[in-house]
Amino acid sequence: MLDRKKFVEELMESAQMLRRKASGFSHAGHGDITGSQWFVIRYIFQNEGTSTNEVAEALDMSGSAVTQLVNGLVKKGYIKRKSKPTDRRASTLMLSLHSRKKIQDFKKKRIVMMLHMFTALTDAEFKQYVALNKKIFTSLTNK
């Protein structure tokens, strides 16, 4: 019988290593942005017009921590706050043009890096790896 626990432990270790490698790359050349700030930028990129509270909830962070991150990103010109017409105390978060360009540049570089990481696999193995990941993801989202 297959020792699934042992294989799961191996998968966890290799997934962590892949993540560290990818994460290390993601911050290279972006010394003015911390890892936490990148999380905020990516969330706003995917959820344009979100609020600070929504970012905090989605990233499982305190509102004050996200506010500090957002303030730093506003100061650096990565994020803009836009007041809500219905409540001037509330605001939505938008990415600046500068931030959008950085994200596009980052995506291009990350794809090249990820392609390099998967050169250890043949085309057939890579296709199977992607299919297996989709299968696992689908089973998680259908529950």
Secondary structure by P-SEA (a helix, b strand, c coil): ccaaaaaaaaaaaaaaaaaaaaaaaaacccccccaaaaaaaaaaaacccccaaaaaaaacccaaaaaaaaaaaaaaccbbbbbbcccccbbbbbbcaaaaaaaaaaaaaaaaaaaaaaccccaaaaaaaaaaaaaaaaaaaac
